[in-house]
Amino acid sequence: MSSPLRGTGSTPVAPPDTPPDAPTAGARARRPVTGRARTPVLEARGGPETQRRVRDSAGLLAGAAMRRLDEDLEWYRALPAEDRSWVGLVAQAGITAFVTWFAEPTRPPHGVGDIFAAAPPELTRSISLQHTLQLVRVVVDVVETHSDRLAAPGDEREVREAVLRYSREVAFSAAEVYARAAEVRGAWDARLEALVVDALVRGDVDDALRSRIAALGWSGRGSTLVMVGTTTSALDDVRAAELRRATRRAADDALVGIQGDRLVVFLGGEGDLRAAASTLLPRFGPGPVVIGPVVGELTDSARSARAALSGLLAAPAWEQAPRPVLADELLPERVLIGDVTARRTLVAQAYAPLAASPGSLLETLSAYLGTGRSLEAAARTLFVHPNTVRYRLRRVSDVTGWDPLDARESYVLQTALALGRLDAADSAPAGTAR
């Protein structure tokens, strides 16, 4: 990405030998009407002797600035020789810009974009905001250190004040340029993040997607889960940015997809992701919030996303569902809306283990559910003692993870039994009695 320091493309303005409208000592300059209206134009800086000294000292200040860069800035010393020469050109442009501004008080100070205009893109892309401010600080400190030599007797204070005002303007200019660049980068990242989330939900994972994921800063450590819900209202850029900051505080890795009134959040890391997801609950709007199953890595998260989105559609069928609710707790409701994965999961986790278990567990569960969840009625049907039924039902809970004595979980088991029997009937040979 190109550096935010690329400004208007103008080159640094060289100081004229004799300013055409250099003010005389004590003259006052009127405030011009410019785009940089926040800084009032100040009175003319120093007398003719000070003006001359400042112009003649440009080379001296540039040399002193180069020595200070080499002494104080480790990142500058680590640059290749060619890049160091370009940084030197930038420092000299900063000195030249100060000299020009000092001589012409009606001219607004040069911004960082103007100072860096002569540098090649390869350099400006490698100079961070921190490096820029360090460079500005060195240049300003050099000028301030030499202010006594620059000023004619009696003008020392005015030169120092000019240096301070100039440094303030350049620093504000740098912050403004980088702030605009951050806004542009933020908007680009948001668009890229939306594309990545859409691709992950669809399961379209390829090398290009992995590269985009890495560009968004996803570390890939630990597991991943997906949570979905609705937004409180249409999210503007500010609220969307705050939501993204909140998700990144909750987990090591986070991606956010805003799809109309639906919110899709990917969380990753080595901690308790379900606990992290619960902390984000206030960020969602009213209605159900569904958490998909934990998967190994982000590229496998399509399974978690599909389960969570299916659960969001099916959640209204369970009025007493907790908030948030796990997608695997909505398996019966997901089956009702045609979720094939939920159907297979129920059969594999409930019906199949019971059918393979000894001790008549499947028969006992069927009798219990078929007699209105009555231990005594099930015992009479099976010709066993009610304690035997109770013992077998505890074994059903151990085998499947669902407790038949709980109203909600017995409904899950009843749905699993119905699905298992349907599958068994479909797989029976033709002509076999059903």
Phi, psi and omega per residue, in radians:
M1 nan 2.395 -3.115
S2 -1.193 2.673 -3.065
S3 -1.249 2.539 3.035
P4 -1.206 -0.138 -3.126
L5 -1.395 -0.143 3.077
R6 -1.259 1.945 -3.012
G7 -1.604 -2.282 -3.051
T8 -1.398 -0.153 -3.101
G9 1.604 0.008 3.122
S10 -1.353 2.726 3.129
T11 -1.686 2.715 3.130
P12 -1.016 2.472 -3.107
V13 -1.492 2.135 3.123
A14 -1.323 2.512 -3.130
P15 -1.220 2.346 3.098
P16 -1.244 2.730 3.127
D17 -1.069 -0.730 3.104
T18 -2.387 1.938 -3.124
P19 -0.952 2.252 -3.069
P20 -1.114 -0.503 -3.126
D21 -2.226 0.659 -3.125
A22 -1.072 2.229 -3.089
P23 -1.299 2.668 3.068
T24 -1.422 2.893 -3.102
A25 -1.025 2.327 3.079
G26 1.458 -0.070 -3.135
A27 -1.233 2.717 -3.131
R28 -1.994 2.470 3.108
A29 -1.890 2.450 3.105
R30 -1.412 2.716 3.136
R31 -1.315 2.147 3.125
P32 -1.394 2.807 3.064
V33 -1.604 1.773 -3.111
T34 -2.296 3.003 3.101
G35 -1.199 -0.356 -3.130
R36 -1.704 1.062 -2.999
A37 -1.326 -0.172 -3.063
R38 -1.259 -0.331 -3.101
T39 -1.905 1.976 3.127
P40 -1.166 2.527 3.058
V41 -1.329 2.315 -3.002
L42 -1.688 3.034 3.132
E43 -1.160 2.790 -3.132
A44 -0.986 2.499 -2.948
R45 -1.728 1.808 3.050
G46 1.347 3.007 3.126
G47 -1.597 -3.065 -3.113
P48 -1.022 -0.635 -3.130
E49 -1.159 -0.761 3.095
T50 -1.112 -0.729 3.101
Q51 -1.005 -0.790 -3.123
R52 -1.120 -0.774 -3.127
R53 -1.074 -0.720 -3.141
V54 -1.111 -0.770 3.121
R55 -1.094 -0.768 -3.070
D56 -1.261 -0.286 -3.073
S57 -1.639 0.094 -3.088
A58 -1.009 -0.814 3.140
G59 -1.133 -0.722 3.106
L60 -1.057 -0.777 -3.130
L61 -1.155 -0.686 3.128
A62 -1.100 -0.765 3.105
G63 -1.098 -0.733 3.110
A64 -1.127 -0.660 3.121
A65 -1.127 -0.709 3.122
M66 -1.101 -0.713 3.111
R67 -1.121 -0.703 3.136
R68 -1.171 -0.665 3.088
L69 -1.029 -0.787 -3.119
D70 -1.180 -0.576 -3.109
E71 -1.383 -0.644 -2.926
D72 -1.785 -0.464 -2.965
L73 -1.931 1.929 -3.127
E74 -1.168 -0.691 -3.130
W75 -1.107 -0.545 3.106
Y76 -1.193 -0.743 3.135
R77 -1.125 -0.485 -3.109
A78 -1.407 -0.168 -3.133
L79 -1.258 2.653 2.999
P80 -1.077 2.797 -3.077
A81 -1.003 -0.707 -3.115
E82 -1.131 -0.735 3.132
D83 -1.181 -0.620 3.089
R84 -1.093 -0.652 3.122
S85 -1.157 -0.634 3.101
W86 -1.193 -0.679 3.075
V87 -1.088 -0.672 3.067
G88 -1.062 -0.683 3.093
L89 -1.109 -0.683 3.112
V90 -1.125 -0.775 3.111
A91 -1.061 -0.729 3.114
Q92 -1.136 -0.634 3.090
A93 -1.118 -0.636 3.086
G94 -1.131 -0.737 3.081
I95 -1.078 -0.816 -3.129
T96 -1.062 -0.712 3.139
A97 -1.111 -0.667 3.114
F98 -1.163 -0.785 -3.134
V99 -1.037 -0.768 -3.139
T100 -1.113 -0.772 -3.129
W101 -1.156 -0.664 -3.135
F102 -1.129 -0.647 -3.104
A103 -1.350 -0.437 -3.087
E104 -2.187 1.524 -3.068
P105 -1.122 -0.316 3.118
T106 -1.407 -0.191 -3.131
R107 -1.528 2.252 3.081
P108 -1.160 2.617 -3.118
P109 -1.058 2.591 3.054
H110 -1.165 2.487 3.038
G111 -1.566 3.057 3.139
V112 -1.078 -0.640 3.132
G113 -1.056 -0.677 3.111
D114 -1.192 -0.728 -3.104
I115 -1.115 -0.652 -3.112
F116 -1.577 0.065 -3.027
A117 -1.107 -0.527 -3.099
A118 -1.420 -0.208 -3.102
A119 -1.400 2.601 3.130
P120 -1.267 2.710 3.131
P121 -1.000 -0.607 -3.121
E122 -1.028 -0.597 3.119
L123 -1.357 -0.828 -3.056
T124 -1.124 -0.464 3.083
R125 -1.224 -0.388 -3.081
S126 -1.708 -0.048 -3.131
I127 -1.710 2.034 -3.130
S128 -1.459 3.001 3.080
L129 -1.061 -0.698 3.124
Q130 -1.082 -0.766 3.113
H131 -1.123 -0.698 3.136
T132 -1.058 -0.821 -3.128
L133 -1.151 -0.627 3.073
Q134 -1.107 -0.717 3.124
L135 -1.113 -0.787 3.110
V136 -1.079 -0.736 -3.115
R137 -1.074 -0.726 3.138
V138 -1.127 -0.812 -3.113
V139 -1.068 -0.797 -3.125
V140 -1.146 -0.689 -3.135
D141 -1.124 -0.662 3.103
V142 -1.098 -0.799 -3.139
V143 -1.119 -0.729 -3.130
E144 -1.137 -0.672 3.129
T145 -1.094 -0.602 -3.107
H146 -1.648 0.161 -3.037
S147 -1.081 -0.599 3.131
D148 -1.134 -0.592 3.133
R149 -1.365 -0.450 -3.124
L150 -1.362 -0.546 -3.000
A151 -1.595 2.450 2.966
A152 -1.248 2.752 3.139
P153 -0.905 2.226 -3.126
G154 1.689 -0.245 -3.115
D155 -1.828 0.109 -3.045
E156 -1.030 -0.811 -3.098
R157 -1.097 -0.720 -3.118
E158 -1.128 -0.663 3.104
V159 -1.135 -0.762 3.127
R160 -1.071 -0.754 3.131
E161 -1.107 -0.650 3.104
A162 -1.124 -0.716 3.116
V163 -1.082 -0.777 -3.116
L164 -1.124 -0.748 3.136
R165 -1.143 -0.704 3.135
Y166 -1.129 -0.767 -3.135
S167 -1.098 -0.658 3.108
R168 -1.095 -0.764 -3.127
E169 -1.117 -0.744 3.141
V170 -1.159 -0.700 3.127
A171 -1.119 -0.760 3.094
F172 -1.100 -0.669 3.120
S173 -1.082 -0.756 3.118
A174 -1.091 -0.782 -3.139
A175 -1.099 -0.687 -3.138
E176 -1.150 -0.757 3.138
V177 -1.102 -0.790 -3.124
Y178 -1.231 -0.539 3.076
A179 -1.126 -0.764 3.090
R180 -1.097 -0.711 3.125
A181 -1.123 -0.663 3.121
A182 -1.132 -0.665 3.107
E183 -1.125 -0.759 3.121
V184 -1.114 -0.776 3.135
R185 -1.118 -0.673 3.121
G186 -1.094 -0.747 3.112
A187 -1.133 -0.700 3.108
W188 -1.137 -0.769 3.125
D189 -1.067 -0.682 3.136
A190 -1.109 -0.738 3.102
R191 -1.146 -0.743 3.118
L192 -1.115 -0.707 3.131
E193 -1.101 -0.697 3.110
A194 -1.093 -0.722 3.101
L195 -1.119 -0.725 -3.141
V196 -1.130 -0.777 -3.140
V197 -1.072 -0.782 3.119
D198 -1.044 -0.749 -3.137
A199 -1.153 -0.700 3.136
L200 -1.150 -0.693 3.113
V201 -1.095 -0.684 3.121
R202 -1.342 -0.309 -3.082
G203 1.451 0.307 3.134
D204 -1.497 1.440 -3.075
V205 -1.874 2.139 3.056
D206 -2.489 -3.059 -3.102
D207 -1.109 -0.630 3.127
A208 -1.110 -0.702 3.124
L209 -1.153 -0.716 3.105
R210 -1.053 -0.664 3.108
S211 -1.137 -0.717 3.128
R212 -1.154 -0.679 3.112
I213 -1.069 -0.767 3.117
A214 -1.115 -0.646 3.135
A215 -1.124 -0.474 3.116
L216 -1.460 -0.014 3.051
G217 1.558 0.250 3.116
W218 -1.266 2.109 -3.045
S219 -1.373 -0.538 3.129
G220 1.461 0.137 3.121
R221 -1.470 2.406 3.057
G222 1.428 -2.737 -3.050
S223 -1.750 -3.114 -3.106
T224 -2.484 2.544 2.942
L225 -2.502 2.882 -3.133
V226 -2.165 2.369 3.018
M227 -2.177 2.495 -3.083
V228 -2.337 2.689 3.091
G229 -3.014 -2.801 3.115
T230 -1.934 2.819 3.075
T231 -1.590 2.746 3.135
T232 -1.165 -0.665 3.107
S233 -2.895 -3.093 3.109
A234 -1.055 2.213 -3.076
L235 -1.580 2.139 3.026
D236 -1.427 -3.136 -3.059
D237 -1.089 -0.668 -3.099
V238 -1.165 -0.825 -3.127
R239 -1.191 -0.627 3.091
A240 -1.122 -0.706 3.110
A241 -1.134 -0.703 3.104
E242 -1.134 -0.666 3.083
L243 -1.085 -0.741 3.135
R244 -1.146 -0.669 3.087
R245 -1.119 -0.686 3.135
A246 -1.129 -0.708 3.135
T247 -1.168 -0.615 3.140
R248 -1.295 -0.415 3.014
R249 -1.327 -0.488 -3.061
A250 -1.335 -0.568 -3.055
A251 -2.471 2.891 3.135
D252 -1.071 -0.752 -3.135
D253 -2.196 2.596 3.131
A254 -2.740 2.501 2.995
L255 -2.333 2.491 -3.092
V256 -2.203 2.277 3.038
G257 -2.109 2.156 3.111
I258 -1.876 1.869 -3.061
Q259 -2.002 1.473 -3.057
G260 1.189 -2.102 3.100
D261 -1.673 0.172 3.134
R262 -1.853 2.413 -3.103
L263 -2.044 2.185 -3.137
V264 -2.093 2.134 -3.083
V265 -2.147 2.209 3.037
F266 -1.782 2.229 3.095
L267 -2.094 2.456 3.129
G268 -2.473 2.739 3.113
G269 2.589 -3.065 -3.066
E270 -1.759 -0.048 -3.129
G271 -1.568 -2.852 3.124
D272 -1.431 1.743 -3.051
L273 -1.238 -0.562 3.127
R274 -1.187 -0.674 3.069
A275 -1.138 -0.697 3.097
A276 -1.094 -0.705 3.130
A277 -1.115 -0.640 -3.131
S278 -1.117 -0.570 3.136
T279 -1.185 -0.341 -3.128
L280 -1.553 -0.018 -3.068
L281 -0.951 -0.724 3.139
P282 -1.117 -0.277 -3.138
R283 -1.365 -0.206 -3.116
F284 -1.679 2.782 3.101
G285 -1.420 -3.042 3.124
P286 -1.159 2.784 -3.126
G287 1.795 -3.133 -3.067
P288 -1.194 2.589 2.980
V289 -2.193 2.175 -3.001
V290 -2.036 2.361 3.118
I291 -1.914 2.155 3.127
G292 -1.343 2.962 3.138
P293 -1.179 2.683 3.103
V294 -1.311 2.331 3.110
V295 -2.130 2.984 -3.003
G296 -1.192 -0.796 -3.090
E297 -2.605 2.973 -3.012
L298 -1.084 -0.662 -3.106
T299 -1.185 -0.236 3.067
D300 -1.735 0.153 -2.979
S301 -1.347 -0.101 3.114
A302 -1.031 -0.631 3.127
R303 -1.110 -0.768 3.105
S304 -1.146 -0.692 -3.133
A305 -1.159 -0.759 -3.137
R306 -1.107 -0.722 3.131
A307 -1.121 -0.747 -3.126
A308 -1.156 -0.755 -3.139
L309 -1.171 -0.683 3.063
S310 -1.103 -0.715 3.106
G311 -1.110 -0.625 3.123
L312 -1.111 -0.648 3.101
L313 -1.245 -0.611 -3.041
A314 -1.542 -0.309 -3.020
A315 -0.982 -0.627 3.139
P316 -1.033 -0.358 3.119
A317 -1.235 -0.342 3.108
W318 -1.971 1.669 -3.019
E319 -1.150 -0.537 -3.094
Q320 -1.599 0.233 -3.094
A321 -1.071 2.437 3.087
P322 -1.208 2.960 3.117
R323 -2.344 1.961 0.033
P324 -1.359 2.858 3.125
V325 -2.160 2.479 3.094
L326 -1.308 2.497 3.123
A327 -1.059 -0.600 -3.136
D328 -1.262 -0.242 3.040
E329 -1.463 -0.125 3.139
L330 -1.893 0.410 -3.077
L331 -1.023 -0.812 3.137
P332 -1.062 -0.741 3.140
E333 -1.178 -0.624 3.100
R334 -1.173 -0.599 3.062
V335 -1.095 -0.662 -3.108
L336 -1.120 -0.503 3.133
I337 -1.646 0.170 3.029
G338 1.578 0.392 3.125
D339 -1.350 1.848 -3.093
V340 -1.156 -0.643 3.135
T341 -1.097 -0.716 3.115
A342 -1.116 -0.706 3.123
R343 -1.079 -0.821 3.137
R344 -1.117 -0.663 -3.129
T345 -1.122 -0.777 3.135
L346 -1.082 -0.785 -3.141
V347 -1.121 -0.753 -3.088
A348 -1.222 -0.593 -3.042
Q349 -1.638 -0.316 -3.084
A350 -2.110 -1.056 -3.033
Y351 -1.188 -0.871 -3.065
A352 -1.059 -0.809 3.103
P353 -1.076 -0.649 3.133
L354 -1.223 -0.676 3.121
A355 -1.136 -0.530 -3.123
A356 -1.564 -0.110 -3.071
S357 -1.529 2.497 3.038
P358 -1.362 2.999 3.040
G359 1.567 0.307 3.050
S360 1.024 0.603 -3.119
L361 -1.148 -0.755 -3.119
L362 -1.145 -0.731 3.134
E363 -1.139 -0.712 -3.141
T364 -1.153 -0.766 3.123
L365 -1.091 -0.720 3.140
S366 -1.105 -0.740 3.121
A367 -1.147 -0.709 -3.135
Y368 -1.111 -0.813 -3.132
L369 -1.237 -0.583 -3.099
G370 -1.330 -0.262 3.131
T371 -1.859 0.440 3.093
G372 1.337 0.482 3.114
R373 1.046 0.801 3.112
S374 -1.965 2.157 3.137
L375 -1.134 -0.755 -3.080
E376 -1.170 -0.763 -3.136
A377 -1.141 -0.697 3.101
A378 -1.117 -0.679 3.128
A379 -1.110 -0.710 3.127
R380 -1.154 -0.662 3.124
T381 -1.125 -0.664 -3.074
L382 -1.599 -0.135 -3.099
F383 1.056 0.787 3.082
V384 -2.337 3.005 3.118
H385 -1.340 2.585 3.109
P386 -0.999 -0.554 3.101
N387 -1.122 -0.557 3.092
T388 -1.163 -0.723 3.080
V389 -1.079 -0.776 -3.139
R390 -1.062 -0.733 3.136
Y391 -1.109 -0.757 -3.121
R392 -1.171 -0.613 3.115
L393 -1.176 -0.592 3.047
R394 -1.127 -0.639 3.086
R395 -1.161 -0.631 3.065
V396 -1.048 -0.741 3.114
S397 -1.102 -0.706 3.131
D398 -1.141 -0.649 -3.059
V399 -1.339 -0.701 -2.997
T400 -1.780 -0.448 -3.033
G401 1.577 -0.082 3.079
W402 -1.950 2.372 -3.070
D403 -1.646 2.039 -3.136
P404 -1.135 -0.354 -3.133
L405 -1.405 -0.187 3.061
D406 -1.590 2.362 -3.023
A407 -1.058 -0.836 -3.111
R408 -1.156 -0.788 -3.059
E409 -1.261 -0.510 3.057
S410 -1.180 -0.538 3.053
Y411 -1.156 -0.695 3.098
V412 -1.074 -0.790 -3.127
L413 -1.156 -0.657 3.131
Q414 -1.130 -0.690 3.083
T415 -1.122 -0.713 3.131
A416 -1.104 -0.721 3.115
L417 -1.096 -0.737 3.138
A418 -1.106 -0.740 3.139
L419 -1.166 -0.718 3.128
G420 -1.093 -0.689 3.131
R421 -1.202 -0.665 3.087
L422 -1.101 -0.744 3.118
D423 -1.125 -0.716 -3.139
A424 -1.134 -0.657 3.128
A425 -1.184 -0.689 -3.131
D426 -1.174 -0.542 -3.103
S427 -1.562 -0.058 3.139
A428 -1.229 2.553 3.127
P429 -1.050 2.615 3.129
A430 -1.023 2.386 3.139
G431 1.562 -0.161 3.128
T432 -1.330 2.408 -3.137
A433 -1.149 2.410 -3.117
R434 -1.861 nan nan
